[in-house]
Amino acid sequence: MKQLINHISIVLTAIFCLVMLEGCRHQVEHATRVHQVPAIYPDYVGVTIPAGIAPLDFNFVGGNVDLLDVTVRGSKGGELHVQGEWADFDIEAWQQLTQQNAGGELLFTVCVEHDDQWTQYDDFKVYVSKLPLEDYGLTYRRIPPGYEVGGANIGIYQRDLHSFDETAILKVSAVYGHCINCHTANQTNPSTLTMQFRGEGGGTLVQKNGNQQWLNTRTDSTKAAGSYAYWHPSGRYCAYAVNSVHQNFHVGTEKRIEAYHRFSDLILLDTQTNQLILSPLLQTEDQEIFPAFSPDGKYLYYSTSKPCNLPAEYEKVKCSICRIAFDGKTGTFGNEVDTLVNTAATGKSYTLVRPSYDGRWLMFCVSDHSNFPVFQNDADLWLMDLKTGEMRELKEVNSRKTESFHNWSSNSGWFVFSSKRENGEYAQLYLASIDDKGRVTKPFLLPQRNPKKYYSELFDSYNVPDFTKSPVSLDVHEVHRQVFDGKRQQVTIR
């Protein structure tokens, strides 16, 4: 009897809360119709999303508003209704609605109240793809202003794409005095990970299944330690660029910064023997940079540019896209280099080659010059069909500002990229989908709870984003101990 009374009490309390909640809501009555879609931030009108993605919370930015009322109806059933300062959807209810409507549509009805008067805008749609996004989340580097003098919050972070949860993998505060970047997992699998630590006492971290190795990848035969990494799909080899990064700051022009490399070569690390595999074709007077293996491991793609007098001739840095054969069984490179896209034919610079994991597409950046597109206002994303060799500009996702670092989801149906389209200064992350015919959907900004407040208060750029199948596990205490212990295993030349 006591248990029954407790159960009834819980039910009555829940009913009371629901009644009170409904009582607090303002009924939309006598609304004036405005025949235009509502001005919302972020612009989610007409985007395509995967089922189960974090809620597309948004703010109304079309004028004064005291209260926002949003109803979402699924073409295959289900409905959500929220009311408040912004559209704040319950995560579980949102995920259920999107999963129910995979391959269908969500219809948004937006009403705003101001001075006790309601206005209703035209409905808009969001499309829910049949193609799932099977990955856990994203990793990226967040870097605030003043990074040239350091900052405790600079670090590598990860974000659960199915919620708003963000956690730090490693922040500079744990290894103060060191620059950390070039975090690279093997085809979205974070159990195989590498990361580079620059600065005095720096080194290369190679982690496999939780076991950390700390290496000195600089030798008498190479000019610097490894950076800009990319794993061979076998997980045995990892390609790195060895270079020196420099920055110049412009005065009296709209362009503020130019980054460049005085030299750059490519090396390959055999993580079983900790030996470097070198090829004379990848260590020339030209600058070889940004390696990326084909998904079958048979080719190494990269960009290359002719030498010039830097920094004075920074505008002459123009890269072609090349590839060289690789035999994973013997760990040897081929004897010739194929040029896939030649800067001599177009005068443009082609960088950051990323092949899709299904072997169909090659995505890369195109800019007027530079092998550092993140600082080029004209940098855009392009796509090559590896079946036909045809390439085109991705006008569906490009803007008038910088589009740069990009990576593929594990099923190659989605991609993430960084863009400075919002203010020209800070890179934010956008996602889009692609089908087997190369059709790309309208990109959408990485969802955040109360996004206008979040993005207006976060003065960070998102850098080097990538998908991960599962959360990254890194023992930060062990990293701290190893970094300041200073012991590094010296790699050798094979």
C-alpha positions in Angstrom: 0.0 0.0 0.0 2.8 2.4 0.9 4.5 1.8 -2.5 1.2 2.4 -4.3 0.7 5.7 -2.4 4.3 6.8 -3.4 3.7 5.9 -7.0 0.4 7.9 -7.1 2.2 10.8 -5.5 4.9 10.7 -8.2 2.3 10.6 -11.0 0.3 13.5 -9.5 3.5 15.5 -9.0 4.4 15.0 -12.7 0.9 16.0 -13.8 1.0 19.1 -11.6 4.3 20.1 -13.2 3.0 19.6 -16.7 -0.1 21.7 -15.8 2.1 24.4 -14.3 4.3 24.4 -17.4 1.4 24.8 -19.7 0.1 27.5 -17.5 3.4 29.4 -17.9 3.3 29.3 -21.7 1.8 32.1 -23.6 -0.7 31.1 -26.1 -0.1 32.2 -29.7 -3.2 34.2 -30.5 -4.2 36.6 -33.3 -0.7 36.3 -34.8 0.1 38.7 -37.7 1.4 36.6 -40.7 4.6 37.7 -42.3 5.4 36.1 -45.6 9.1 35.5 -45.2 11.2 33.0 -43.4 12.3 34.1 -39.9 15.8 35.5 -39.5 17.5 33.0 -37.2 21.0 32.4 -36.0 22.5 30.1 -37.0 21.0 29.9 -40.5 19.5 26.4 -40.4 16.9 27.1 -43.1 17.0 24.3 -45.6 20.0 22.4 -44.2 20.4 18.6 -44.2 21.3 17.0 -40.9 22.0 13.4 -39.8 19.6 11.8 -37.4 20.7 12.0 -33.8 22.8 15.1 -34.2 22.7 17.6 -31.3 19.6 19.9 -31.4 19.6 22.8 -33.8 19.0 25.4 -31.1 18.7 28.9 -32.6 18.1 32.5 -31.8 15.7 34.9 -33.5 17.7 37.9 -34.8 15.1 39.5 -37.0 14.1 42.3 -34.5 12.9 42.8 -31.0 11.5 39.8 -29.4 10.1 39.1 -25.9 9.3 35.4 -26.5 10.0 32.9 -29.1 7.6 30.1 -29.9 8.7 27.2 -32.1 6.9 24.1 -33.2 8.7 21.3 -35.2 6.6 18.6 -37.0 8.1 15.6 -38.6 6.9 14.4 -42.1 7.0 10.9 -40.7 5.4 11.8 -37.4 6.4 13.4 -34.1 6.2 16.9 -32.9 8.2 19.3 -30.6 7.1 22.6 -29.1 9.4 25.0 -27.2 9.0 28.5 -26.0 11.5 30.8 -24.4 14.3 33.4 -25.2 15.6 31.1 -27.9 14.7 27.7 -29.4 16.1 25.3 -26.8 15.2 21.7 -27.6 15.4 18.8 -25.3 18.2 16.6 -26.5 16.5 13.2 -26.0 13.2 14.4 -27.6 15.1 16.0 -30.5 17.0 12.9 -31.2 13.9 10.7 -31.1 12.2 13.1 -33.6 15.2 13.1 -36.0 15.6 9.4 -35.9 11.9 8.9 -36.5 12.1 11.2 -39.5 15.4 9.9 -41.1 14.9 10.3 -44.9 12.1 12.8 -44.2 11.6 16.4 -43.3 11.2 18.6 -40.2 8.8 21.6 -40.6 9.5 24.6 -38.4 6.8 27.1 -37.4 8.3 30.2 -35.8 6.3 32.8 -33.9 7.6 35.8 -31.9 6.0 37.9 -29.3 6.8 41.6 -28.8 4.8 44.1 -26.7 2.0 41.5 -26.3 1.7 41.1 -30.1 2.4 37.8 -31.9 4.0 37.5 -35.4 4.1 34.3 -37.3 6.6 33.7 -40.1 6.6 31.4 -43.0 7.5 27.8 -42.2 10.9 26.4 -43.2 12.2 22.9 -43.6 15.2 21.0 -42.3 15.9 17.7 -44.1 17.0 14.6 -42.2 19.4 12.4 -44.2 19.0 8.7 -44.6 22.7 8.5 -44.3 23.8 8.2 -40.7 26.7 10.0 -39.0 28.1 7.1 -37.2 31.0 8.8 -35.5 31.1 9.9 -31.9 32.2 13.4 -32.4 34.8 15.9 -33.5 38.3 16.8 -32.3 39.8 20.2 -33.0 42.3 22.8 -31.7 40.8 25.9 -30.1 43.1 28.9 -30.2 42.2 32.4 -28.9 43.6 35.8 -29.7 47.1 36.5 -28.4 48.2 33.0 -29.1 51.7 34.2 -30.0 52.3 34.8 -26.3 50.6 31.7 -25.1 47.4 31.0 -23.2 46.3 28.4 -20.7 43.1 27.5 -22.6 44.8 26.8 -26.0 44.4 23.1 -26.5 43.0 20.1 -28.2 39.3 19.5 -27.5 36.7 16.9 -28.4 32.9 17.4 -28.8 30.1 14.8 -28.7 28.2 15.5 -31.9 25.0 14.0 -30.3 24.9 16.4 -27.4 26.6 19.7 -26.5 29.3 18.1 -24.3 32.8 19.4 -25.0 35.9 18.2 -23.1 39.6 19.1 -23.2 41.9 16.3 -24.4 45.0 18.3 -23.6 45.4 22.0 -22.8 48.6 24.1 -22.8 48.2 24.6 -19.1 49.2 20.9 -18.6 52.4 21.3 -20.7 53.0 25.0 -20.3 55.6 26.5 -22.6 54.9 24.0 -25.4 52.9 24.4 -28.6 50.6 21.4 -29.2 49.0 20.7 -32.5 49.0 18.3 -35.4 46.7 15.8 -33.5 46.0 13.0 -35.9 44.0 9.8 -35.6 44.0 7.0 -38.1 41.0 7.3 -40.3 38.8 8.6 -37.3 40.1 5.8 -35.0 41.5 7.5 -32.0 43.2 4.4 -30.6 46.0 5.2 -33.0 47.0 8.8 -32.4 50.0 11.1 -32.9 50.6 14.7 -31.7 53.5 17.1 -31.9 54.9 19.2 -29.1 57.0 22.2 -30.2 59.3 24.3 -28.1 62.2 23.5 -25.9 62.0 19.8 -24.9 59.4 19.1 -27.5 58.8 15.8 -29.1 56.4 13.5 -31.0 53.8 11.5 -29.2 52.7 8.2 -30.8 49.9 6.5 -28.9 48.5 3.1 -29.7 45.8 1.5 -27.5 46.7 3.8 -24.6 50.5 3.1 -24.8 52.5 6.3 -25.2 55.8 6.5 -27.0 57.8 9.8 -27.0 60.1 10.2 -29.9 62.7 12.7 -31.2 61.9 12.6 -34.9 64.7 15.0 -35.8 67.9 13.5 -37.1 71.1 14.6 -38.8 69.4 13.7 -42.2 66.3 15.7 -41.6 65.9 19.4 -41.0 63.2 19.4 -38.2 60.9 17.2 -36.2 57.7 15.9 -37.7 54.4 17.8 -38.0 51.3 17.8 -40.2 50.8 14.0 -39.8 48.7 11.4 -41.6 48.5 7.7 -40.8 48.8 4.8 -43.3 45.6 2.8 -42.9 47.6 -0.2 -41.6 48.4 1.9 -38.5 52.1 0.9 -38.8 53.4 4.0 -40.7 52.8 7.7 -40.2 53.8 10.4 -42.7 55.0 13.8 -41.4 56.1 17.0 -42.9 59.4 18.4 -41.5 59.5 22.2 -41.8 59.9 25.6 -40.0 56.8 27.7 -39.6 57.1 31.5 -39.6 54.6 34.4 -39.4 54.6 37.9 -40.7 52.2 40.5 -39.6 51.1 43.1 -42.1 50.6 46.8 -41.3 48.3 49.2 -43.2 46.5 46.5 -45.2 43.3 44.5 -44.7 45.5 41.4 -44.6 46.9 40.9 -41.1 49.0 37.8 -41.1 50.9 35.6 -43.5 52.3 32.2 -42.5 54.9 30.4 -44.5 57.6 27.7 -44.4 61.2 28.3 -45.2 61.6 24.6 -46.1 59.4 21.5 -46.0 60.1 17.8 -46.7 58.2 14.6 -46.1 59.3 11.7 -44.0 57.7 8.4 -43.0 57.9 6.9 -39.5 57.7 3.1 -39.1 56.1 2.9 -35.6 57.1 -0.7 -35.1 60.9 0.0 -35.5 60.9 3.7 -34.9 62.9 4.2 -38.1 62.4 6.9 -40.7 61.8 5.9 -44.3 63.1 8.6 -46.6 62.7 9.1 -50.3 64.8 11.5 -52.4 61.6 12.4 -54.3 60.1 13.7 -51.0 63.2 15.7 -49.9 64.0 18.1 -52.7 64.7 21.8 -53.0 60.9 22.2 -53.5 58.6 22.3 -50.5 56.7 19.1 -50.0 53.9 19.4 -47.4 50.6 18.1 -46.1 50.8 14.3 -46.7 47.7 12.2 -46.9 47.5 8.4 -47.7 44.9 7.0 -50.1 42.4 4.8 -48.1 44.0 1.7 -49.6 47.5 2.9 -48.6 48.9 2.5 -52.1 49.6 6.2 -52.6 50.8 9.2 -50.7 49.2 12.5 -51.7 50.8 15.8 -50.9 51.3 19.4 -52.1 54.6 20.8 -53.5 55.8 24.3 -54.3 58.9 25.7 -56.0 61.5 27.5 -53.8 61.4 31.3 -53.6 62.9 34.0 -51.4 60.8 34.1 -48.3 59.3 36.2 -46.8 59.8 38.8 -49.5 58.3 36.6 -52.2 55.5 35.0 -50.2 53.0 35.6 -53.0 55.0 33.3 -55.2 54.3 30.2 -53.0 52.0 28.2 -55.2 51.4 24.5 -54.7 50.6 21.6 -57.0 49.0 18.3 -56.0 51.2 15.2 -56.4 51.2 11.6 -55.4 53.8 8.9 -55.1 53.2 5.1 -54.9 53.8 3.3 -51.6 54.2 -0.4 -50.8 53.0 -1.1 -47.3 54.4 -4.6 -47.2 58.0 -3.5 -47.9 57.7 0.1 -46.6 59.1 1.5 -49.9 58.1 4.4 -52.1 57.9 4.4 -55.9 60.4 5.8 -58.3 58.3 8.6 -59.8 55.9 11.3 -58.8 52.6 11.9 -60.5 51.3 15.5 -60.7 47.5 15.5 -60.5 46.9 19.3 -60.4 49.6 21.6 -61.7 49.8 25.2 -60.5 51.7 26.1 -63.7 48.4 25.6 -65.6 46.2 27.7 -63.4 48.4 30.0 -61.3 46.5 28.8 -58.2 47.8 27.1 -55.0 46.4 23.6 -54.1 46.8 22.4 -50.5 45.4 20.2 -47.7 44.5 17.2 -49.9 42.1 14.9 -48.1 40.9 11.7 -49.8 37.5 10.3 -48.8 37.8 6.9 -47.0 35.7 5.2 -49.7 38.3 6.2 -52.3 35.9 8.2 -54.4 36.7 11.9 -53.7 39.7 14.2 -53.2 38.9 17.4 -51.3 41.4 20.2 -51.1 41.9 24.0 -50.7 42.4 26.4 -53.5 43.8 29.9 -53.0 45.7 32.5 -55.0 49.0 31.6 -53.2 50.4 30.1 -50.0 50.7 26.6 -48.5 48.9 27.9 -45.4 45.3 28.5 -46.6 43.8 29.3 -43.2 45.2 32.9 -43.5 44.0 33.4 -47.1 40.7 35.2 -47.5 40.2 33.7 -51.0 40.7 30.1 -49.9 37.9 27.8 -51.1 37.2 24.1 -51.0 37.3 22.1 -54.3 36.5 18.4 -55.0 38.0 15.9 -57.5 36.2 12.8 -58.6 38.9 10.1 -58.5 37.0 8.0 -61.0 37.0 10.6 -63.7 39.6 13.1 -62.7 37.1 15.9 -63.0 37.3 18.6 -60.3 35.0 21.5 -59.4 34.6 24.3 -56.9 32.3 23.4 -54.0 30.1 26.5 -54.5 27.5 24.9 -52.2 29.8 25.4 -49.1 32.2 28.2 -50.1 31.8 31.8 -48.9 33.5 35.1 -49.6 35.8 34.4 -46.6 38.3 31.6 -45.8 37.3 27.9 -46.0 40.2 25.7 -45.0 40.9 22.7 -42.8 38.5 19.8 -43.7 38.1 16.1 -43.0 35.8 13.2 -43.8 33.5 11.2 -41.6 34.2 7.5 -41.3 31.5 6.5 -43.9 32.6 9.4 -46.2 29.0 10.7 -46.4 29.7 13.8 -44.3 32.6 16.3 -44.0 33.6 19.0 -41.6 35.5 22.2 -42.5 36.5 25.5 -40.9 35.2 28.8 -42.2 35.7 32.4 -41.3 32.5 33.5 -43.1 30.9 35.0 -40.1 33.4 37.7 -39.3 36.5 37.1 -41.4 38.6 36.6 -38.2 37.6 33.4 -36.3 37.2 30.0 -37.9 34.1 28.1 -37.0 33.1 24.6 -37.9 30.5 23.6 -40.5 29.2 20.2 -41.5 27.7 19.1 -44.8 26.8 15.9 -46.6 27.7 14.5 -50.0 26.1 11.7 -52.0 27.5 9.2 -54.5 27.0 11.7 -57.4 29.0 14.4 -55.6 25.9 16.5 -54.7 26.7 18.5 -51.6 24.1 19.9 -49.2 23.9 23.4 -47.6 26.4 23.4 -44.7 25.3 24.0 -41.1 27.2 25.5 -38.2 28.2 23.2 -35.4 25.2 23.3 -33.0 25.5 24.9 -29.6 23.1 25.6 -26.8 22.0 29.2 -27.0 24.3 29.7 -30.1 24.2 33.5 -30.3 25.5 33.8 -26.8 28.0 31.0 -27.2 29.6 32.2 -30.4 29.5 35.9 -29.6 31.4 35.2 -26.3 33.9 32.6 -27.6 36.8 34.4 -29.2 38.4 31.2 -30.3 39.2 29.8 -33.7 38.5 26.1 -34.4 41.5 24.6 -36.0 42.3 21.2 -37.7 38.9 19.5 -37.1 38.5 15.8 -37.6 35.9 13.1 -36.8 36.4 10.4 -34.3 34.6 7.1 -34.0 34.9 7.1 -30.2 36.1 9.5 -27.5 39.8 10.1 -27.4 41.5 8.8 -24.3 44.7 10.5 -23.3 46.5 10.2 -19.9 47.2 13.9 -19.3 49.3 13.2 -16.2 51.5 10.8 -18.2 51.8 13.4 -20.9 52.9 16.0 -18.4 55.4 13.6 -16.8 56.9 12.6 -20.2 57.1 16.2 -21.5 59.0 17.5 -18.6 61.0 14.4 -18.0 62.6 15.2 -21.4 63.4 11.6 -22.3 62.9 10.9 -26.0 63.6 7.8 -28.0 65.8 8.8 -30.9 64.5 7.6 -34.3 67.0 6.3 -36.8 67.2 6.2 -40.6 66.4 2.9 -42.2 
